[in-house]
C-alpha cells in the first residue's frame, strides 16, 4: 500500500486542502468524482450506509419480501417432494401471483384480454433461494434490486404490487379453508379480479387436489409484516371443482343515484341507487378527484357488471365504472 506524503501543518487550511486533493485518489475506493452522476451515486451509497441498507458487498442490505412454503401430504417423503408436483406448483403459483397483480394494477385498461405486461411480471417475479427443515420447505424471494435503484427505508416499506397480489392470494387461501361457505367466499373475492384469475386459481388448486398435498404459506414483508395461511388438499379440491364449474358473464348497465363514498386504498366508489341499494364499483380513475367532483351529487354511471352463480345457487356481482357523469335536472 502506498503511504501518503507527510501531513502538512493542520493549522494551515490551504495546505491541508491541497494535500487532500493530491492524496484522495491514492486511497482505494476514494477516486476523485468527475461528474454529477458520480457525485449522486457516491451520496446515495453514503446515505444507504448511514441508514444501514448496505451496498451489496459485505452488508446484509434491506429486508427482502419472502414467502416460506411448506408442503406436506402424499407426494412428500423424508423431506423430499416429487419434482413433478413441486414444478407444477411453482409455475402455477407464479402465474397466479402475476395475474392477480395485473388485475389489481390501477393502470390497466378496464377491458384487458391481452398478455400480462412485462412490467407486471417483473414486479412480481419470485426467486427460489433455499430450502428449510420441514416435510418439504422452500423459500421464495422477490427479485433482487440493483444498487442504483435501491429505495430509501420509507420507500422500501411502502406497499408494492407484489404485496397487494400476495395479500390477495392469502385472502383466497384463507377463504378456501373456511369450511361451510368457503366456495362462495372464494368466488366473491376472485370475481372483481376477472375471469382470467378464475382459470389460474383452478390450475393452482388442481396441483394440491391432484397430488394430495397440503401447503402452509408464510409471507413476510417490510410493509405488511408476517402473515400465514394454510390450504389443505380437500379444500383445494372443493374450490377447484367450483372454479371449473363457473364462468363469469359480463354485460353493461346504467346506474343512476348518488355517489356517497369511496376508498382510495381499494380504488372503489360507492353509488347509492333507489332499487339496488349501495353498490361498490371499481374505478380506473383517481378516487379523490371523483369524490371531489361528484360526492353527494346525482350521477349516471355506465358500469360493466360481471356475474357468477355459484354451485350452491348464490349469485355474485362485481361492478366496474366505465363512464361517470352528472344527472341533469
C-alpha positions as a printed NumPy array, in Angstrom:
array([[  0.   ,   0.   ,   0.   ],
       [  1.367,   3.429,  -0.895],
       [  1.934,   5.726,   2.063],
       [  0.589,   9.267,   1.533],
       [  3.067,  12.103,   1.835],
       [  3.584,  13.619,   5.296],
       [  0.659,  15.637,   6.596],
       [  1.063,  19.417,   6.47 ],
       [  0.53 ,  21.627,   9.469],
       [ -3.198,  21.201,  10.377],
       [ -3.443,  24.898,  11.159],
       [ -2.616,  25.716,   7.507],
       [ -6.027,  25.137,   5.929],
       [ -4.974,  25.871,   2.37 ],
       [ -2.084,  23.41 ,   2.62 ],
       [ -4.406,  20.827,   4.171],
       [ -6.908,  21.164,   1.292],
       [ -4.108,  20.826,  -1.27 ],
       [ -2.851,  17.681,   0.469],
       [ -6.348,  16.138,   0.472],
       [ -6.795,  16.841,  -3.24 ],
       [ -3.412,  15.317,  -4.029],
       [ -3.913,  12.154,  -1.958],
       [ -7.605,  11.36 ,  -2.362],
       [ -7.08 ,   9.234,  -5.487],
       [ -4.318,   7.243,  -3.74 ],
       [ -6.721,   5.7  ,  -1.249],
       [ -8.635,   2.665,  -2.598],
       [-12.34 ,   3.423,  -3.036],
       [-11.839,   7.197,  -2.962],
       [-11.176,   8.11 ,  -6.569],
       [-11.999,  11.744,  -7.325],
       [-15.531,  12.423,  -8.563],
       [-15.56 ,  13.748, -12.089],
       [-19.289,  14.121, -12.889],
       [-22.655,  14.938, -11.342],
       [-23.754,  11.3  , -11.79 ],
       [-20.703,  10.037,  -9.872],
       [-21.435,  12.555,  -7.112],
       [-25.084,  11.41 ,  -6.923],
       [-24.085,   7.733,  -6.702],
       [-21.475,   8.49 ,  -4.036],
       [-24.008,  10.428,  -1.961],
       [-26.569,   7.623,  -2.315],
       [-24.018,   4.994,  -1.197],
       [-23.087,   7.163,   1.783],
       [-26.751,   7.616,   2.766],
       [-27.517,   3.908,   2.355],
       [-24.558,   3.038,   4.58 ],
       [-25.629,   5.596,   7.177],
       [-29.145,   4.137,   7.467],
       [-27.926,   0.539,   7.37 ],
       [-29.148,  -0.515,   3.946],
       [-25.836,  -1.821,   2.724],
       [-24.14 ,  -1.547,  -0.647],
       [-24.391,  -5.087,  -1.972],
       [-20.967,  -6.227,  -0.662],
       [-20.498,  -7.452,   2.89 ],
       [-23.525,  -5.703,   4.36 ],
       [-26.856,  -7.515,   4.576],
       [-28.943,  -4.896,   2.7  ],
       [-32.626,  -4.167,   3.181],
       [-35.12 ,  -6.801,   4.214],
       [-36.38 ,  -8.692,   1.184],
       [-40.003,  -9.722,   0.774],
       [-40.165, -13.502,   1.014],
       [-42.542, -16.436,   1.107],
       [-41.894, -19.636,   3.027],
       [-43.882, -22.571,   1.686],
       [-44.092, -25.953,   3.367],
       [-45.605, -28.947,   1.555],
       [-46.953, -31.986,   3.39 ],
       [-49.021, -34.996,   2.395],
       [-48.818, -37.833,  -0.132],
       [-46.094, -36.513,  -2.505],
       [-43.697, -35.707,   0.375],
       [-41.317, -38.402,   1.626],
       [-38.477, -37.833,   4.13 ],
       [-38.076, -34.094,   3.471],
       [-38.27 , -34.624,  -0.3  ],
       [-41.092, -33.876,  -2.712],
       [-41.901, -35.221,  -6.15 ],
       [-40.33 , -32.831,  -8.656],
       [-43.412, -33.004, -10.873],
       [-45.64 , -31.705,  -8.057],
       [-43.165, -29.007,  -6.991],
       [-42.618, -27.858, -10.564],
       [-46.341, -27.619, -11.287],
       [-46.962, -25.716,  -8.047],
       [-44.157, -23.193,  -8.584],
       [-45.155, -22.48 , -12.181],
       [-48.854, -22.186, -11.362],
       [-48.207, -20.095,  -8.257],
       [-46.038, -17.577, -10.13 ],
       [-48.649, -17.293, -12.894],
       [-51.401, -16.78 , -10.308],
       [-49.493, -14.034,  -8.464],
       [-48.714, -12.17 , -11.694],
       [-52.29 , -12.49 , -12.976],
       [-53.759, -11.186,  -9.714],
       [-51.246,  -8.33 ,  -9.694],
       [-52.316,  -7.378, -13.222],
       [-55.958,  -7.368, -12.101],
       [-55.086,  -5.118,  -9.147],
       [-52.952,  -2.715, -11.175],
       [-54.859,   0.582, -11.457],
       [-53.078,   1.454, -14.702],
       [-54.558,  -1.456, -16.69 ],
       [-57.484,  -0.832, -19.062],
       [-60.998,  -1.872, -17.996],
       [-61.07 ,  -4.473, -20.802],
       [-57.8  ,  -6.402, -20.824],
       [-57.615,  -9.661, -22.674],
       [-54.036,  -9.499, -23.98 ],
       [-50.858, -10.829, -22.38 ],
       [-49.771,  -9.635, -18.949],
       [-47.31 ,  -6.734, -19.404],
       [-43.62 ,  -7.447, -18.821],
       [-43.519,  -4.677, -16.19 ],
       [-46.104,  -6.531, -14.062],
       [-44.303,  -9.862, -14.465],
       [-41.019,  -8.22 , -13.464],
       [-42.584,  -6.545, -10.414],
       [-43.999,  -9.874,  -9.164],
       [-41.168, -12.23 , -10.11 ],
       [-40.194, -14.674,  -7.347],
       [-36.831, -16.424,  -6.921],
       [-36.26 , -19.759,  -5.183],
       [-33.43 , -19.199,  -2.698],
       [-33.258, -22.001,  -0.139],
       [-34.996, -24.955,   1.451],
       [-35.545, -25.411,   5.194],
       [-36.346, -28.283,   7.589],
       [-39.979, -29.319,   7.176],
       [-41.773, -32.156,   5.474],
       [-40.583, -30.119,   2.495],
       [-39.879, -26.41 ,   2.784],
       [-38.715, -23.77 ,   0.309],
       [-38.137, -20.015,   0.419],
       [-39.17 , -17.731,  -2.456],
       [-37.953, -14.124,  -2.513],
       [-38.753, -11.031,  -4.515],
       [-36.339, -10.133,  -7.295],
       [-33.003,  -8.607,  -6.221],
       [-32.811,  -4.829,  -6.53 ],
       [-29.905,  -3.132,  -8.284],
       [-27.89 ,  -0.843,  -6.02 ],
       [-28.647,   2.092,  -8.288],
       [-32.383,   1.513,  -7.768],
       [-32.244,   0.688,  -4.045],
       [-35.027,   2.628,  -2.311],
       [-34.682,   4.54 ,   0.937],
       [-36.246,   2.973,   4.084],
       [-39.569,   4.798,   3.872],
       [-39.898,   3.724,   0.226],
       [-38.808,   0.129,   0.856],
       [-41.544,  -0.232,   3.483],
       [-44.31 ,   1.037,   1.172],
       [-46.854,  -1.4  ,  -0.253],
       [-45.701,  -2.852,  -3.559],
       [-47.725,  -4.531,  -6.301],
       [-46.247,  -7.83 ,  -5.097],
       [-47.51 ,  -7.105,  -1.553],
       [-51.022,  -6.499,  -2.863],
       [-51.   ,  -9.621,  -5.031],
       [-49.65 , -11.826,  -2.251],
       [-52.159, -10.422,   0.213],
       [-54.963, -11.339,  -2.188],
       [-53.546, -14.857,  -2.662],
       [-53.568, -15.364,   1.11 ],
       [-57.107, -13.933,   1.323],
       [-58.155, -16.598,  -1.162],
       [-56.373, -19.47 ,   0.61 ],
       [-57.875, -18.347,   3.943],
       [-61.366, -18.327,   2.449],
       [-60.837, -21.667,   0.717],
       [-60.218, -23.302,   4.084],
       [-63.055, -21.529,   5.893],
       [-65.425, -24.547,   5.963],
       [-69.11 , -24.026,   5.06 ],
       [-69.439, -21.134,   2.648],
       [-65.819, -21.408,   1.509],
       [-66.686, -21.725,  -2.184],
       [-68.924, -18.641,  -2.18 ],
       [-66.265, -16.695,  -0.272],
       [-63.588, -17.605,  -2.83 ],
       [-65.86 , -16.686,  -5.757],
       [-66.785, -13.327,  -4.179],
       [-63.108, -12.484,  -3.66 ],
       [-61.992, -13.603,  -7.116],
       [-64.852, -12.133,  -9.172],
       [-63.639,  -8.487,  -9.161],
       [-60.273,  -9.733, -10.461],
       [-61.692, -11.076, -13.725],
       [-62.223, -14.414, -15.439],
       [-58.506, -14.981, -16.095],
       [-57.899, -15.199, -12.34 ],
       [-60.577, -17.911, -12.076],
       [-58.59 , -20.046, -14.518],
       [-55.295, -19.52 , -12.695],
       [-56.838, -20.376,  -9.321],
       [-58.39 , -23.544, -10.771],
       [-54.94 , -24.616, -12.031],
       [-53.283, -23.798,  -8.708],
       [-55.793, -25.682,  -6.561],
       [-55.666, -28.599,  -9.013],
       [-51.989, -29.183,  -8.14 ],
       [-52.886, -29.797,  -4.485],
       [-56.116, -31.65 ,  -5.186],
       [-54.495, -33.945,  -7.767],
       [-51.398, -34.749,  -5.676],
       [-52.996, -34.892,  -2.225],
       [-50.611, -32.25 ,  -0.895],
       [-51.336, -29.649,   1.792],
       [-49.425, -26.355,   1.896],
       [-48.516, -23.753,   4.504],
       [-47.652, -20.265,   3.211],
       [-45.881, -17.622,   5.312],
       [-45.385, -14.201,   3.706],
       [-43.073, -11.604,   5.271],
       [-42.743,  -8.048,   4.038],
       [-41.352,  -4.773,   5.428],
       [-44.768,  -3.282,   4.599],
       [-47.232,  -5.843,   5.969],
       [-45.157,  -7.819,   8.469],
       [-45.701, -11.593,   8.702],
       [-48.861, -13.415,   7.651],
       [-49.526, -17.15 ,   7.408],
       [-52.173, -19.252,   5.673],
       [-52.817, -22.951,   5.09 ],
       [-54.623, -24.759,   2.292],
       [-55.382, -28.476,   2.504],
       [-55.88 , -30.811,  -0.44 ],
       [-59.534, -31.455,   0.425],
       [-60.377, -27.739,   0.488],
       [-58.359, -27.209,  -2.693],
       [-60.367, -29.908,  -4.471],
       [-63.677, -28.33 ,  -3.432],
       [-62.57 , -24.908,  -4.727],
       [-61.094, -26.345,  -7.935],
       [-64.343, -28.089,  -8.802],
       [-66.36 , -24.934,  -8.15 ],
       [-63.998, -22.66 , -10.108],
       [-64.093, -25.008, -13.088],
       [-67.888, -25.114, -12.997],
       [-68.496, -21.355, -13.13 ],
       [-67.85 , -18.827, -15.856],
       [-68.218, -15.084, -15.236],
       [-70.637, -13.355, -17.615],
       [-70.33 ,  -9.643, -18.456],
       [-72.81 ,  -7.008, -19.578],
       [-73.027,  -3.217, -19.462],
       [-75.628,  -1.474, -17.336],
       [-76.624,   2.091, -16.464],
       [-76.966,   3.096, -12.817],
       [-78.494,   6.314, -11.504],
       [-78.156,   7.539,  -7.954],
       [-75.786,   9.435,  -5.68 ],
       [-72.053,   8.996,  -5.178],
       [-71.912,   8.535,  -1.399],
       [-68.373,   7.314,  -0.724],
       [-65.164,   5.763,  -1.939],
       [-61.913,   4.064,  -0.962],
       [-58.582,   5.261,  -2.288],
       [-56.931,   2.107,  -0.922],
       [-59.268,  -0.237,  -2.823],
       [-59.804,   2.018,  -5.852],
       [-63.601,   1.892,  -5.473],
       [-66.583,   4.23 ,  -5.187],
       [-69.995,   3.68 ,  -3.602],
       [-73.152,   4.531,  -5.557],
       [-76.496,   4.68 ,  -3.722],
       [-79.318,   3.544,  -6.023],
       [-83.07 ,   3.525,  -5.447],
       [-83.636,  -0.099,  -6.447],
       [-80.362,  -1.922,  -5.629],
       [-79.153,  -0.122,  -2.528],
       [-75.486,   0.876,  -2.25 ],
       [-73.252,  -0.628,  -4.937],
       [-69.469,  -0.704,  -4.663],
       [-67.729,  -0.358,  -8.03 ],
       [-64.084,  -0.307,  -9.082],
       [-62.86 ,   2.747, -10.979],
       [-59.874,   3.33 , -13.249],
       [-59.529,   6.952, -12.133],
       [-58.193,   8.658,  -9.04 ],
       [-60.854,   8.208,  -6.362],
       [-60.071,  11.515,  -4.644],
       [-60.752,  13.541,  -7.793],
       [-64.022,  11.671,  -8.432],
       [-65.217,  12.318,  -4.895],
       [-64.27 ,  15.982,  -5.229],
       [-66.316,  16.316,  -8.42 ],
       [-69.309,  14.059,  -7.701],
       [-69.65 ,  13.404,  -3.938],
       [-73.291,  13.522,  -2.764],
       [-74.452,  14.577,  -6.213],
       [-76.87 ,  12.772,  -8.515],
       [-74.929,  10.881, -11.158],
       [-75.354,   8.462, -14.035],
       [-72.811,   5.649, -14.194],
       [-72.16 ,   3.304, -17.1  ],
       [-70.843,   0.138, -15.47 ],
       [-69.523,  -3.24 , -16.557],
       [-71.24 ,  -5.929, -14.497],
       [-69.644,  -9.36 , -14.006],
       [-71.97 , -12.078, -12.695],
       [-71.29 , -15.6  , -11.448],
       [-73.715, -18.13 ,  -9.996],
       [-72.007, -20.471,  -7.55 ],
       [-72.726, -24.238,  -7.483],
       [-74.884, -23.545,  -4.413],
       [-77.089, -21.183,  -6.421],
       [-75.935, -17.861,  -4.995],
       [-75.355, -15.015,  -7.454],
       [-72.265, -12.83 ,  -7.124],
       [-71.839,  -9.473,  -8.871],
       [-68.876,  -7.2  ,  -9.468],
       [-69.012,  -3.673, -10.937],
       [-66.503,  -1.528, -12.831],
       [-67.304,   2.097, -13.691],
       [-66.775,   2.822, -17.387],
       [-68.152,   6.371, -17.517],
       [-69.48 ,   8.795, -14.914],
       [-71.495,  11.981, -15.422],
       [-73.809,  14.32 , -13.509],
       [-77.537,  13.736, -13.906],
       [-79.306,  16.751, -15.345],
       [-82.359,  18.154, -13.629]])
